[in-house]
């Protein structure tokens, strides 16, 4: 891993957290931390239990949301119906 020595424990934790999220593409991790997809995989393998790593790899392998180029352009950001709307910097009542 090329940036291995320059990553803090906090940055490694954040990379793992981002990689674990289904909607965070590897490209976003690379842009923010300079760590490629293959380096993320190595980092995950090194810092996770083997069973957790295998479960993660099975889940993200071929997942289009992990790759910006494969993402559906019509995909919009999820917003829960329970999330309060904000208008004019005031939280609206339900």
C-alpha positions as CSV (number, residue, x, y, z in Angstrom):
1,X,0.0,0.0,0.0
2,X,1.6,3.2,-1.1
3,X,0.1,5.6,1.5
4,X,0.2,3.0,4.3
5,X,2.7,4.9,6.4
6,X,0.9,8.2,6.1
7,X,-2.6,7.1,7.2
8,X,-3.6,7.6,10.8
9,X,-5.7,5.1,12.7
10,X,-8.6,7.5,12.5
11,X,-8.2,7.8,8.7
12,X,-8.1,4.0,8.4
13,X,-11.2,3.7,10.5
14,X,-13.0,6.2,8.2
15,X,-11.9,4.4,5.1
16,X,-13.2,1.1,6.4
17,X,-16.5,2.9,7.4
18,X,-16.9,4.4,3.9
19,X,-16.0,1.1,2.2
20,X,-18.6,-0.7,4.4
21,X,-21.4,1.7,3.3
22,X,-23.1,0.5,0.2
23,X,-23.7,3.9,-1.4
24,X,-20.1,5.2,-1.0
25,X,-18.2,4.6,-4.2
26,X,-14.5,3.6,-4.2
27,X,-13.9,6.7,-6.3
28,X,-15.0,8.9,-3.4
29,X,-12.5,7.1,-1.0
30,X,-9.7,7.5,-3.5
31,X,-10.5,11.2,-4.1
32,X,-10.6,11.9,-0.3
33,X,-7.7,9.7,0.9
34,X,-5.7,8.8,-2.3
35,X,-6.3,5.1,-1.7
36,X,-7.2,3.0,-4.7
37,X,-9.9,0.2,-4.7
38,X,-7.3,-2.5,-4.5
39,X,-5.6,-0.7,-1.6
40,X,-8.9,-0.4,0.2
41,X,-9.4,-4.2,-0.3
42,X,-6.0,-4.9,1.2
43,X,-6.7,-2.5,4.1
44,X,-10.1,-4.1,4.8
45,X,-8.5,-7.6,4.7
46,X,-5.8,-6.6,7.1
47,X,-8.1,-4.8,9.6
48,X,-11.2,-7.0,9.7
49,X,-11.9,-10.5,10.9
50,X,-11.7,-13.0,8.0
51,X,-15.4,-13.8,8.1
52,X,-16.4,-10.1,8.1
53,X,-14.0,-9.4,5.2
54,X,-15.5,-12.3,3.2
55,X,-19.0,-11.1,3.9
56,X,-18.1,-7.6,2.8
57,X,-16.4,-8.8,-0.4
58,X,-19.3,-10.9,-1.3
59,X,-21.7,-8.0,-0.8
60,X,-19.8,-5.4,-2.7
61,X,-18.4,-7.5,-5.6
62,X,-20.0,-6.2,-8.8
63,X,-22.2,-3.7,-6.9
64,X,-22.8,-0.8,-9.2
65,X,-23.1,1.7,-6.4
66,X,-19.5,1.1,-5.4
67,X,-18.3,2.4,-8.8
68,X,-19.4,5.8,-10.1
69,X,-19.1,4.8,-13.8
70,X,-21.5,1.9,-13.2
71,X,-24.0,3.9,-11.2
72,X,-27.5,4.6,-12.5
73,X,-27.7,8.3,-13.4
74,X,-31.3,8.3,-12.3
75,X,-30.4,7.2,-8.8
76,X,-31.2,9.9,-6.3
77,X,-30.2,10.4,-2.7
78,X,-32.4,8.5,-0.3
79,X,-34.4,10.6,2.1
80,X,-36.4,9.0,4.8
81,X,-40.1,9.9,5.1
82,X,-39.4,10.4,8.8
83,X,-36.7,13.0,8.1
84,X,-37.9,16.5,8.9
85,X,-37.8,19.0,6.1
86,X,-35.9,22.2,6.4
87,X,-37.2,25.4,4.9
88,X,-35.9,28.9,5.5
89,X,-33.5,27.6,8.1
90,X,-36.3,26.5,10.4
91,X,-37.3,23.0,11.0
92,X,-40.8,22.5,9.8
93,X,-43.4,20.8,12.0
94,X,-45.0,17.6,10.8
